[in-house]
Amino acid sequence: MPYVMHKPRPILATAISVASPAGRAAGVVALGRHRSARLRRLVDVAADATQQRRHPTRERMRSLVATPGGQLNWRDTATPRPPGPLGATVAPLAMATCDMDRPLGLGATMFPLPLHLGHECVAEVLAVGEAVQSVHPGDRVVVPFQISCGVCRACRQGLTGNCRAVPPLSMSGFGIAGGAWGGVFAEQVAVPYADAMLVPLSPGIDPAAAASAADTLSDAYRHIVPHQQRIRSHPDGPSIIIVGAVRSDTVFSGSLPLYAGLIAKALGDDISISLVDSRPWVRAHADQLGLNTMPLRELRRCTAPLVVDCSAEPRGLALALEATAPDGLCSSAGTLHATARIPATLMFARNVTLSVSRSHAHAVVPEVLTLIADGRISPEEVTTTLAPFEDAPVVLRDHLTGIDTKTVLVR
């Protein structure tokens, strides 16, 4: 019998969380601009689904849907519409869980259920629009989870997570809150801006190894690599502390701190790396990867010029800031909590910089793929379960309720 650690949130609690302070804050961002475009898209998606049920004109496919109560089931849906001039249709080949997928599927976030799950994949291009030039049918590509046009001012500056051509927080795998772009645990996926979004996969890279480049692996990269010169020039010497879960029962899975550790190791042996995590299985996995682990109780005794906060908890952020050395940087992956206290006086006295941000995935995917192609990182070492796509409902249900770090489905 599979190990069970996490249980679905009651349906009422899931509904209430949408109106929580964190949910309201997310709503303010999501509706900050392009409100009418967001509404038109949701209406259009709903109308198309209704029309295809009543008078189908397209082939059918399977897509995995998470519903309240922790249920995961195949849903028979219409295949995507033929791509527009700038778009493409792709077939996912390798699909990975993100650390956010467990709380999403269990109803432990502000994102409303039901939703089509999954936002990390490598896929094969099936069809492209007439204006698409960079990819062709048959190509294997990474599909970044954020929707970006590639030509607006933000995209041209590499800020692809905040593309100005689409409503804020437009992304696949997050249901209506993300713009109803579908999920990648499906037989086909529509990509609206093929040239801007799809990143070709080098022939020598295993799709299963690169699937998380679409989000988590790229997120880990941006916490580490852009800051390497800063930590190497720090007067206390180059070191990094990665703060994972501060509670062993956290609902988030633990691939982000492990990926961050692998990428930090790839920078060279001159950098001291310590990973802190309250989950014994994550620490054991880190040991297997050759990372130095540290008990949570010892964190208060150490400092580093770069501290990466992957805890998703206000307490974890506070501990990470306390561990940031004078003139250092704390890079936080953020939290679903609406607010968090910070040790402001300590930060001021030490001249500590805090960065709390989402990733701009597409901007760093090529660099992540280069690390994989050069053999400097092996993301497959973080994968705990590799299973056929056909088994998705059962395998992912086990992932949601158990302690798996990274589940990858392949076709």
Buried (B, 14 or more C-beta within 10 A) or exposed (E): EEEEEBEBBEBEEBBEBBEBEBBEBBBEEBBEEBEEBBEEBEEEBEEBEEEBEEEEEBEEBBBBBBBBBBBBEBEEBBBBEEBBEBBBBBBBBBBBBBBBBBBBBBBBBBBBBBBBBBBBBBBBBBBBBEEBEBBEEEBBBBBBBBBBBBBBEBBEEEBBBBBBBBBBBBBBBBBBBBBBBBBBBBBBBBBBBBBBBBBBBEEEBBBBBBBBBBBBBBBBBBBBBEBBEBBBEBEEEBBBBBBBBBBBEBBBBBBBBBBBBBBBBBBEEEBBBBBBBBBEBBBEBBEEBEBEBBEBEEBEEBBBBBBBBBBBBBEBBBBBBBBBBEBBBBBBBBBBBBEBEBBEEEBEEBEBEBEBEBBBBBBBBEBBBEBBBEEEBBBBBBBBBBBEBEEBBEBBBBBBBBBBBBBBBBB
